[in-house]
Amino acid sequence: MAGRLQDRVVWVIGASGALGAAIARAAAAEGARVIASGRSGAKLGELAAAIGRAGGRAEARVVDVCDRAAVDAAAADIAARLGRIDGLVNSTSLSIFGDFLELADDAWHQVLDAKLLGYVRTMRAVLPQMARQGGGSIVNLSGRGGRQPTPAHLPGGCANAAVNLLTKGVADAQAPRGIRANVVAPGPIASERMEKIRASNERIAGGELPRAAYDRKGQPEDVADAVVWLLSDAARHVNGAVIPVDGGSIATV
């Protein structure tokens, strides 16, 4: 039986991280041909090999999203070799924690360059090809911090909020070309990164925070399932949305 993404070309950025790797595996399991990108060639190679052993199709390609020329070259090569780019997933993040008064300007620049501008670069690189082929789907990962800030993670939260707005703007502009763009916003996901966020927040708060804020832990596969759905035709009428995958942990509506 054909999968929901059968024979589609899906480029996953940030695939050397836990969430990106889970997304790459899930897309391949649904029949996609996956290009797994990130900065760690070793991790990407292991991921592509594991997907191949499971019967999927994946290739590893090291790409630094802070390098516009590298991003443009990768997109052009994928389109030339495979004929199309049906899906783009942005799962890049750079976590810099600290007290607002102690964070240097450089910390803010690094986070915004890797997250917000990284997403700008990859979307800008694939949109012309998606327009030529008559459509495509973009899924950007932001995070709960884009709506509900945490004291130790303000650079990342601001970047996430900007990603939400950016994605809606791109969705509105590209809808006439058959291109959809949506956001998946994970909450706490069981990972080393989440524990770092908790520890940093408690240090800044000067004491232990309520555990309820971190108890509703999801798994990377929970995020991957939502992303695959948005990439597929099952979500063909979903555009410009920010979909939380957080177990209901966010305190706002």
C-alpha positions in Angstrom: 0.0 0.0 0.0 1.3 3.4 -1.0 2.1 5.8 1.8 0.7 9.3 2.2 3.9 10.8 0.8 4.6 8.2 -1.8 7.4 9.2 -4.2 7.4 12.8 -3.0 10.7 14.6 -2.5 10.9 16.0 1.0 13.8 18.1 2.2 14.2 18.0 6.0 16.4 20.7 7.5 17.8 20.0 11.0 17.6 16.2 10.6 20.7 15.7 12.7 18.6 16.7 15.8 16.0 14.5 17.6 12.9 16.1 16.1 14.3 16.4 12.5 15.5 12.8 12.6 12.1 11.6 13.7 10.4 13.6 10.9 12.8 12.2 8.3 12.1 8.7 9.4 8.3 9.3 9.4 8.3 10.9 6.0 10.4 8.0 4.5 8.0 5.5 6.1 5.2 7.2 4.2 7.0 6.7 0.9 8.8 10.0 0.5 12.3 10.3 -0.9 14.0 12.2 1.9 17.0 14.6 1.8 18.2 14.8 5.4 20.2 18.0 6.0 21.9 19.5 8.9 25.5 20.3 10.1 26.6 16.9 11.4 27.6 14.7 8.6 28.1 11.7 10.8 24.6 11.8 12.3 23.0 12.4 8.9 24.9 9.5 7.4 23.7 7.2 10.3 20.1 8.4 9.8 20.1 7.9 6.1 21.6 4.4 6.5 19.0 3.5 9.2 16.2 4.7 6.9 17.6 2.6 4.1 17.8 -0.5 6.3 14.1 0.0 7.2 13.2 0.0 3.5 13.0 3.8 3.0 14.9 6.2 0.7 17.0 8.9 2.2 20.2 10.7 1.4 22.4 12.9 3.7 23.5 16.4 2.7 25.4 18.7 5.0 24.0 22.2 4.8 24.5 25.2 7.0 21.4 27.4 6.9 23.4 30.4 7.9 25.2 30.2 4.5 22.8 31.4 1.8 24.9 30.2 -1.1 25.1 26.7 0.4 21.3 26.6 0.9 20.6 27.9 -2.7 23.1 25.4 -4.1 21.5 22.5 -2.3 18.0 23.4 -3.4 19.1 23.8 -7.0 20.9 20.4 -6.9 17.9 18.6 -5.4 15.5 20.1 -8.0 17.9 19.3 -10.9 18.6 15.7 -9.9 15.1 14.7 -8.6 12.9 17.0 -10.7 10.9 18.5 -7.9 10.8 19.5 -4.2 7.4 18.6 -2.8 8.0 19.3 0.8 10.3 21.4 3.0 10.5 20.9 6.7 12.5 23.4 8.8 13.5 22.0 12.2 16.6 24.0 12.9 17.2 25.5 16.3 19.9 27.1 18.3 19.3 27.2 22.0 21.1 29.9 24.0 19.9 30.2 27.6 20.5 33.0 30.0 19.2 35.9 32.0 17.9 38.7 29.8 20.3 41.2 31.4 23.3 39.0 30.9 22.7 37.9 27.3 25.0 39.7 24.8 23.9 41.0 21.5 25.8 38.3 19.8 23.6 35.6 21.4 20.5 37.2 19.9 22.2 37.5 16.5 23.2 33.8 16.5 19.7 32.6 17.4 17.9 34.8 14.9 20.4 33.9 12.1 20.1 30.2 12.7 16.3 30.1 13.3 14.4 33.0 11.6 16.8 33.8 8.8 17.6 30.1 8.3 14.0 29.5 7.6 13.9 32.6 5.3 16.8 31.2 3.3 15.4 27.7 2.8 11.9 28.8 1.9 13.3 31.4 -0.5 15.4 28.7 -2.1 12.5 26.2 -2.7 9.6 28.4 -3.5 10.5 29.0 -7.2 10.7 25.3 -7.8 7.4 24.6 -6.0 5.8 27.4 -8.1 7.1 25.8 -11.3 5.7 22.4 -10.4 2.4 23.8 -9.3 2.5 23.3 -5.6 4.2 22.1 -2.5 4.0 22.1 1.3 6.3 23.8 3.8 6.2 23.0 7.5 8.2 25.1 9.9 8.8 24.1 13.5 8.6 26.9 16.1 7.8 26.2 19.7 5.6 26.9 22.7 7.9 29.8 23.5 6.5 31.7 20.5 3.3 32.2 22.4 4.2 31.7 26.0 7.7 33.0 26.9 10.1 31.4 29.3 12.6 33.7 31.1 15.7 31.8 30.2 14.9 31.3 26.6 13.8 34.7 25.3 16.0 34.7 22.2 14.5 31.4 21.1 11.0 32.5 22.0 11.3 35.7 20.0 12.6 33.7 17.0 9.7 31.3 17.3 7.1 34.1 17.4 8.7 35.6 14.3 8.6 32.2 12.6 4.8 32.0 13.3 4.2 35.4 11.7 6.7 34.7 8.8 4.9 31.4 7.9 1.5 33.0 7.8 2.8 35.7 5.5 4.4 33.2 3.2 1.2 31.1 3.2 -0.9 34.0 2.2 1.4 35.1 -0.6 2.0 31.7 -2.0 -1.5 30.2 -1.8 -2.4 31.2 -5.4 0.5 29.0 -6.6 -0.8 26.0 -4.7 1.9 26.2 -2.0 0.9 25.7 1.6 3.0 26.8 4.7 2.2 25.9 8.2 3.8 25.7 11.7 4.1 22.9 14.2 4.8 24.3 17.6 6.0 21.6 20.0 5.8 21.8 23.7 8.0 19.9 26.1 9.5 17.0 24.3 11.5 14.3 26.2 15.1 15.3 25.4 18.3 16.6 26.8 17.4 20.1 25.4 14.2 20.2 27.5 16.1 19.5 30.7 18.5 22.3 29.9 15.6 24.7 29.5 14.2 23.6 32.9 17.5 23.9 34.6 18.2 27.4 33.2 14.7 28.7 34.1 15.1 27.4 37.7 18.6 29.0 38.0 17.2 32.4 36.9 14.1 32.0 39.1 16.3 31.2 42.1 14.5 28.0 42.9 12.7 24.9 41.7 9.8 25.6 39.3 6.5 23.7 39.4 7.0 20.4 37.7 3.6 20.6 36.0 5.2 22.9 33.4 7.4 20.0 32.3 5.4 16.9 33.2 3.4 16.7 29.9 6.3 15.4 27.9 5.8 14.4 24.3 8.0 12.2 22.1 9.7 13.3 18.9 7.3 10.9 17.0 4.3 13.0 18.2 5.8 16.0 16.4 6.7 13.9 13.3 3.2 12.6 12.9 1.8 16.2 12.8 4.4 17.2 10.3 3.7 14.3 8.0 0.0 15.1 8.1 0.7 18.7 7.1 2.9 17.5 4.2 0.2 15.2 2.9 -3.0 15.8 0.9 -5.0 15.1 4.0 -4.1 18.6 5.1 -4.8 20.2 1.7 -7.1 22.8 3.1 -4.8 23.8 6.0 -2.7 26.8 5.3 -1.1 29.4 7.5 -1.9 27.6 10.7 0.1 27.2 13.9 -0.6 23.8 15.3 0.5 23.1 18.9 1.8 19.7 19.7 2.2 20.2 23.4 -0.2 18.0 25.3 -2.3 21.0 26.2 0.5 22.4 28.3 0.3 26.0 27.0 -1.6 28.3 29.3 -3.0 30.6 26.6 -5.8 30.1 24.0 
